[in-house]
Amino acid sequence: MDKVIGRTPGLVAAVGAVMLTWAAPLAAQEPAGLPEKASGREHVVRKGDTLWDLAKLYLTNPFLWPLLYEANRGTVEDPDLIYPNERLVIPPVPAVADAAGAPGAAATEAARGALATKASDGGSRELRRTRFYPGNDLKSERDRDPMFIGEELERKAPVKAAEFYAAPWLAQPNSLRVVGELVQEAGRTQPDRLVQTVHPFDKVYVRYVGGARPKVGDRLLMVQAGRSFGAAGRVIEPAAIVTVQELADEVLIGEVSRQFGRLMPGALALPLEEFPGVEPTEARPIENGPVATLLGFVEEQPAYDLSDKGFIDLGREDGISIGDELVAFLPQRRAKGGYDEKLPPLTVARLRVIRVAERTATVKIVGVEYESLAAGLPVQVVAKMP
């Protein structure tokens, strides 16, 4: 059985820290206008629901989404992904108020504090807010139709649309098809508001870049360039999906329909690539698959949990497809400590391809056996999608 060795998952630690700061809960209260199926403090998930939105509806504070996750561990395996027809228990609202008496304000600050993690330099950084803005497809959040068979198939697929669009990849920034650049949030009155509080359905201004202008209804992937991997390019990290609503002379007005991380001024707008789709089947084992190198991870440290994404130097030109699986391994080596015997190759982790570029691919970690997983290890394709 695969196990994760290393740092404690941040979400569990964060939830525990938040729980310790909260006093005894209030009696359950039903907010006005609840869906009919939510009676009895239970919610039946509908298409477009997120833990962030449900916390805002039932607990009056979206930052309390960890409470929903903690109360439904038996149903929700990944807080990024909840599915239609799942039944979620709604926990009581925490009895926390700030000095001014605003219910939930102190809880918000406690959640923010608990959702901070130590950076490698000893400082602190807020965790990415992917879990605040999850989703199982890219249709309108307001589309509440019943689940169709297509969604059930996507749920069983090894790589899902939301996972594909949120995945970073490697590219040279000058090779990107940039059509715009984020200027600011519409109606912003505070200088740092965009960085702190932009949410789905917020409006933003995007200035035009290049000769081709998007059309109303187009969807744009907002990205930011991260650290360099030399000739392989820089990390291109998705921040949000913006739907074009209006076109002005110098800027377009768009609505944030999906968010994967912080959305800041200067983010580049790219035409949204269509999700290629993945068959709801497992990759088939192969022998003597191609061998490559694990170039590294989005952040500059060895990966220890299943949320980290990495990059390999095999891509579309090498026949790599979304859903393919690889193993990272320690190659044959000499024993240490005065022994001279040769040690056989040792598998340390299993990886799955979630996005493919021409000469590189993005992988997620699906299992770690040993803490030796690090940049520079050889990787080999062991299973291919049919």
C-alpha positions as CSV (number, residue, x, y, z in Angstrom):
1,M,0.0,0.0,0.0
2,D,1.3,3.4,-0.9
3,K,2.2,5.7,1.9
4,V,3.3,9.3,2.2
5,I,6.5,10.0,4.1
6,G,7.5,13.5,5.2
7,R,5.6,16.6,6.1
8,T,2.1,16.3,7.7
9,P,-0.6,17.3,5.3
10,G,-1.2,21.0,5.8
11,L,-5.0,20.8,5.6
12,V,-5.3,18.3,8.5
13,A,-3.0,20.4,10.7
14,A,-4.8,23.6,9.7
15,V,-8.2,22.2,10.6
16,G,-6.9,21.0,13.9
17,A,-5.4,24.4,14.8
18,V,-8.6,26.1,13.9
19,M,-10.7,23.7,16.0
20,L,-8.6,24.5,19.0
21,T,-9.4,28.2,18.8
22,W,-13.1,27.8,18.6
23,A,-15.5,27.7,21.6
24,A,-18.5,25.5,22.0
25,P,-20.8,25.7,18.9
26,L,-24.0,27.5,18.6
27,A,-27.3,25.6,18.2
28,A,-27.8,24.8,14.5
29,Q,-29.5,27.6,12.6
30,E,-31.0,27.3,9.1
31,P,-30.1,30.3,6.8
32,A,-32.9,31.8,4.9
33,G,-33.6,30.4,1.4
34,L,-32.0,27.1,1.8
35,P,-32.5,24.4,-0.9
36,E,-35.3,22.1,-0.1
37,K,-33.0,19.1,0.0
38,A,-30.9,20.7,2.7
39,S,-33.5,20.3,5.4
40,G,-32.3,18.4,8.5
41,R,-28.8,19.9,8.3
42,E,-27.8,17.9,5.2
43,H,-27.0,19.1,1.7
44,V,-27.3,17.1,-1.5
45,V,-24.5,18.3,-3.7
46,R,-25.6,19.8,-7.0
47,K,-23.5,20.6,-10.1
48,G,-21.3,23.6,-9.5
49,D,-21.3,23.4,-5.7
50,T,-18.0,23.9,-3.8
51,L,-17.1,23.7,-0.1
52,W,-16.2,27.4,-0.2
53,D,-19.7,28.3,-1.5
54,L,-21.5,25.9,0.9
55,A,-19.6,27.3,3.9
56,K,-20.7,30.8,2.9
57,L,-24.3,29.6,2.5
58,Y,-24.7,27.5,5.7
59,L,-22.0,28.8,8.0
60,T,-22.2,32.5,6.8
61,N,-18.4,32.5,6.3
62,P,-16.6,30.9,3.3
63,F,-13.4,30.7,5.3
64,L,-15.0,28.0,7.5
65,W,-14.9,25.5,4.6
66,P,-12.5,23.2,6.6
67,L,-15.4,22.5,9.0
68,L,-17.5,21.1,6.2
69,Y,-14.5,19.0,5.0
70,E,-13.8,17.7,8.5
71,A,-17.4,16.8,9.1
72,N,-17.6,14.8,5.9
73,R,-14.3,12.9,5.7
74,G,-16.3,9.7,5.1
75,T,-17.7,11.1,1.9
76,V,-15.2,13.7,0.7
77,E,-11.8,12.2,-0.1
78,D,-10.4,15.4,-1.7
79,P,-11.7,18.9,-0.7
80,D,-11.0,20.0,-4.3
81,L,-13.6,17.6,-5.6
82,I,-17.2,17.1,-4.5
83,Y,-19.7,15.4,-6.8
84,P,-23.4,15.7,-7.6
85,N,-25.7,13.6,-5.4
86,E,-23.2,13.3,-2.5
87,R,-24.9,14.0,0.8
88,L,-23.0,16.3,3.1
89,V,-23.6,16.8,6.8
90,I,-23.8,20.5,7.8
91,P,-22.0,21.1,11.1
92,P,-23.1,23.7,13.7
93,V,-21.8,27.3,13.2
94,P,-18.9,28.1,15.5
95,A,-19.7,30.4,18.4
96,V,-17.0,33.0,17.7
97,A,-17.4,36.8,17.4
98,D,-14.9,39.6,17.1
99,A,-14.7,42.6,19.5
100,A,-17.3,44.4,17.5
101,G,-19.7,41.5,17.8
102,A,-19.6,40.4,14.1
103,P,-20.3,36.7,14.2
104,G,-17.7,34.6,12.4
105,A,-15.1,37.4,11.9
106,A,-12.7,36.0,14.5
107,A,-13.2,32.5,13.1
108,T,-12.2,33.9,9.7
109,E,-9.0,35.2,11.1
110,A,-8.4,32.0,13.0
111,A,-8.8,30.0,9.8
112,R,-6.5,32.3,7.9
113,G,-3.9,31.9,10.6
114,A,-4.3,28.2,10.8
115,L,-4.0,27.9,7.0
116,A,-0.5,29.4,7.1
117,T,2.5,27.2,6.8
118,K,6.2,27.7,7.4
119,A,8.2,28.4,4.3
120,S,11.7,27.1,3.9
121,D,13.3,30.4,5.0
122,G,11.5,30.3,8.3
123,G,8.8,32.8,7.3
124,S,5.2,32.0,6.7
125,R,3.1,31.9,3.5
126,E,-0.6,31.3,3.0
127,L,-1.5,28.0,1.4
128,R,-2.7,28.1,-2.1
129,R,-6.5,28.6,-2.3
130,T,-7.2,25.8,-4.8
131,R,-9.4,24.1,-2.2
132,F,-11.5,27.3,-2.0
133,Y,-12.4,27.1,-5.7
134,P,-12.8,23.5,-6.7
135,G,-15.1,22.1,-9.3
136,N,-15.8,19.0,-11.3
137,D,-16.3,20.7,-14.7
138,L,-16.1,24.1,-16.4
139,K,-19.8,24.8,-17.0
140,S,-21.5,27.7,-15.4
141,E,-21.7,27.7,-11.7
142,R,-25.3,28.6,-12.0
143,D,-26.1,25.6,-14.1
144,R,-27.9,23.3,-11.7
145,D,-29.2,20.6,-14.0
146,P,-29.1,17.0,-12.8
147,M,-26.0,14.9,-13.3
148,F,-25.6,13.3,-16.7
149,I,-23.7,10.1,-17.6
150,G,-20.9,12.2,-19.0
151,E,-20.1,13.6,-15.6
152,E,-20.1,10.2,-14.1
153,L,-17.6,9.0,-16.7
154,E,-15.4,12.0,-16.0
155,R,-15.5,11.3,-12.3
156,K,-14.0,7.8,-13.0
157,A,-11.3,9.2,-15.4
158,P,-7.7,9.2,-14.1
159,V,-7.4,12.9,-14.9
160,K,-10.3,15.3,-14.7
161,A,-11.0,18.6,-16.4
162,A,-10.5,20.7,-13.3
163,E,-7.2,19.0,-12.6
164,F,-6.0,19.6,-16.1
165,Y,-6.8,23.3,-16.1
166,A,-5.2,23.8,-12.7
167,A,-2.0,22.0,-13.6
168,P,1.2,24.1,-14.1
169,W,3.4,23.4,-17.1
170,L,6.8,24.4,-18.4
171,A,7.2,26.8,-21.3
172,Q,9.2,29.9,-22.4
173,P,7.0,32.9,-21.7
174,N,7.6,34.4,-25.1
175,S,6.1,31.2,-26.7
176,L,2.7,31.8,-25.0
177,R,-0.2,33.0,-27.0
178,V,-0.9,36.1,-24.8
179,V,-4.1,38.0,-25.5
180,G,-4.4,40.1,-22.4
181,E,-2.9,41.2,-19.0
182,L,-4.8,41.6,-15.8
183,V,-5.0,45.3,-14.7
184,Q,-7.2,45.1,-11.5
185,E,-10.4,44.0,-10.0
186,A,-13.5,46.0,-11.1
187,G,-14.6,48.4,-8.4
188,R,-11.5,48.0,-6.3
189,T,-11.1,50.6,-3.6
190,Q,-8.2,49.2,-1.6
191,P,-4.7,48.8,-3.1
192,D,-4.3,45.2,-1.9
193,R,-7.8,43.9,-2.4
194,L,-7.1,42.0,-5.6
195,V,-4.4,40.0,-3.9
196,Q,-6.5,39.2,-0.8
197,T,-10.1,38.7,-1.7
198,V,-10.7,38.1,-5.4
199,H,-13.3,35.2,-5.6
200,P,-15.3,33.4,-8.3
201,F,-17.9,35.7,-9.9
202,D,-15.8,38.8,-9.2
203,K,-15.3,41.1,-12.2
204,V,-11.8,42.1,-13.4
205,Y,-10.3,44.4,-16.0
206,V,-7.9,42.9,-18.6
207,R,-6.0,45.0,-21.0
208,Y,-5.6,43.8,-24.6
209,V,-2.2,42.4,-25.7
210,G,-1.5,41.7,-29.3
211,G,-3.7,42.2,-32.4
212,A,-6.3,39.5,-31.7
213,R,-9.0,40.5,-29.3
214,P,-11.1,37.9,-27.4
215,K,-14.9,37.9,-28.0
216,V,-17.7,38.1,-25.5
217,G,-18.2,34.6,-24.1
218,D,-14.6,33.5,-24.6
219,R,-12.9,31.9,-21.7
220,L,-9.3,32.9,-20.8
221,L,-6.8,31.1,-18.6
222,M,-5.0,33.6,-16.4
223,V,-1.5,32.4,-15.7
224,Q,1.7,33.7,-13.9
225,A,5.3,32.7,-14.7
226,G,7.2,31.2,-11.9
227,R,10.8,29.9,-11.5
228,S,13.0,28.9,-14.3
229,F,14.0,25.3,-15.3
230,G,16.6,26.5,-17.8
231,A,16.1,25.3,-21.4
232,A,12.9,23.6,-20.4
233,G,11.3,26.9,-19.7
234,R,9.6,28.6,-16.7
235,V,6.8,27.3,-14.6
236,I,3.5,28.6,-16.0
237,E,1.0,28.4,-13.2
238,P,-2.7,28.8,-13.8
239,A,-4.4,31.2,-11.4
240,A,-8.0,31.4,-12.7
241,I,-10.4,31.1,-15.6
242,V,-12.1,34.3,-16.7
243,T,-15.1,34.5,-18.9
244,V,-15.3,37.6,-21.2
245,Q,-18.5,39.6,-20.5
246,E,-17.9,43.1,-22.1
247,L,-15.4,44.7,-24.5
248,A,-14.4,48.3,-23.9
249,D,-11.9,50.4,-26.0
250,E,-8.8,49.6,-24.0
251,V,-9.8,46.7,-21.6
252,L,-12.2,43.9,-21.5
253,I,-14.4,43.1,-18.4
254,G,-14.4,39.5,-17.4
255,E,-15.9,37.3,-14.6
256,V,-13.8,34.9,-12.6
257,S,-15.5,31.6,-13.2
258,R,-12.8,29.3,-11.7
259,Q,-9.9,30.1,-9.4
260,F,-6.9,27.9,-8.7
261,G,-4.6,30.3,-6.7
262,R,-3.9,34.0,-6.1
263,L,-4.9,36.2,-9.0
264,M,-2.7,39.3,-9.1
265,P,-2.2,42.3,-11.5
266,G,0.2,41.4,-14.3
267,A,-1.3,37.8,-14.7
268,L,-1.3,36.9,-18.4
269,A,-4.5,35.9,-20.3
270,L,-4.3,32.9,-22.7
271,P,-7.0,31.4,-24.8
272,L,-8.4,28.5,-22.8
273,E,-7.2,25.2,-24.3
274,E,-9.9,22.6,-24.7
275,F,-9.6,19.7,-22.3
276,P,-8.6,16.7,-24.5
277,G,-10.7,14.3,-22.4
278,V,-9.5,11.1,-20.9
279,E,-11.2,7.7,-21.1
280,P,-12.6,6.4,-17.8
281,T,-10.2,3.5,-17.8
282,E,-6.9,2.6,-16.2
283,A,-3.5,2.9,-18.0
284,R,-2.3,-0.5,-19.3
285,P,1.1,-1.8,-18.0
286,I,4.0,-1.8,-20.5
287,E,7.5,-3.2,-20.4
288,N,10.7,-1.3,-21.3
289,G,9.0,2.1,-21.4
290,P,11.0,5.2,-22.1
291,V,13.2,6.6,-19.4
292,A,13.6,10.3,-18.6
293,T,14.5,12.6,-15.7
294,L,12.3,14.1,-13.0
295,L,13.3,17.8,-13.5
296,G,11.8,19.1,-10.3
297,F,8.7,20.4,-8.6
298,V,6.7,23.6,-8.7
299,E,8.3,24.6,-5.4
300,E,12.0,24.2,-4.7
301,Q,12.1,21.2,-2.4
302,P,11.6,17.5,-2.5
303,A,7.9,16.5,-2.7
304,Y,6.4,14.6,0.2
305,D,2.7,14.7,-0.3
306,L,0.2,13.9,-3.0
307,S,-0.7,17.5,-3.8
308,D,2.7,18.4,-5.2
309,K,3.2,18.6,-9.0
310,G,6.4,17.9,-10.9
311,F,7.9,18.0,-14.4
312,I,9.6,15.4,-16.5
313,D,11.6,15.8,-19.7
314,L,9.3,13.7,-21.9
315,G,6.4,15.2,-23.8
316,R,4.1,15.0,-26.7
317,E,6.9,14.4,-29.1
318,D,7.9,11.3,-27.2
319,G,4.4,9.8,-27.3
320,I,3.4,10.8,-23.7
321,S,-0.3,11.2,-23.1
322,I,-2.5,12.4,-20.2
323,G,-3.1,9.5,-17.8
324,D,0.2,7.7,-18.5
325,E,1.9,6.4,-15.4
326,L,5.6,6.4,-14.4
327,V,7.8,5.3,-11.6
328,A,10.6,7.4,-10.1
329,F,13.5,5.1,-8.9
330,L,16.9,5.1,-7.4
331,P,19.2,3.5,-10.0
332,Q,21.7,0.8,-9.3
333,R,24.3,2.1,-6.8
334,R,27.0,1.0,-4.4
335,A,26.2,0.3,-0.8
336,K,27.5,2.8,1.8
337,G,29.1,2.3,5.1
338,G,32.2,0.4,3.9
339,Y,30.3,-2.1,1.8
340,D,30.9,-2.5,-1.9
341,E,27.9,-4.5,-3.0
342,K,25.7,-3.2,-5.8
343,L,22.2,-2.4,-4.8
344,P,19.4,-3.0,-7.2
345,P,17.1,-0.2,-8.6
346,L,14.5,0.8,-6.0
347,T,11.1,2.4,-6.9
348,V,10.4,5.4,-4.6
349,A,7.2,6.9,-6.1
350,R,4.5,6.5,-8.7
351,L,3.5,9.4,-10.9
352,R,0.6,10.2,-13.3
353,V,0.7,12.6,-16.2
354,I,-1.9,15.3,-16.0
355,R,-0.7,17.8,-18.7
356,V,1.5,17.4,-21.7
357,A,3.7,20.0,-23.6
358,E,5.8,19.3,-26.7
359,R,8.9,18.2,-24.8
360,T,7.9,18.1,-21.2
361,A,5.0,16.9,-19.1
362,T,3.4,17.7,-15.8
363,V,3.0,14.8,-13.3
364,K,1.2,14.4,-10.0
365,I,2.3,12.1,-7.3
366,V,-0.1,9.2,-6.7
367,G,2.1,7.2,-4.3
368,V,5.3,7.6,-2.4
369,E,7.2,4.7,-0.9
370,Y,10.4,6.3,0.3
371,E,11.5,9.8,1.2
372,S,14.2,9.7,-1.5
373,L,11.8,11.3,-4.0
374,A,13.7,14.4,-5.3
375,A,14.6,16.3,-8.5
376,G,17.1,14.5,-10.7
377,L,15.8,11.0,-10.2
378,P,15.3,8.8,-13.3
379,V,11.7,8.0,-14.2
380,Q,10.3,5.3,-16.5
381,V,6.9,5.0,-18.2
382,V,5.3,1.8,-16.8
383,A,1.7,2.2,-18.0
384,K,0.1,3.8,-21.1
385,M,-3.5,5.0,-21.7
386,P,-5.1,2.9,-24.5
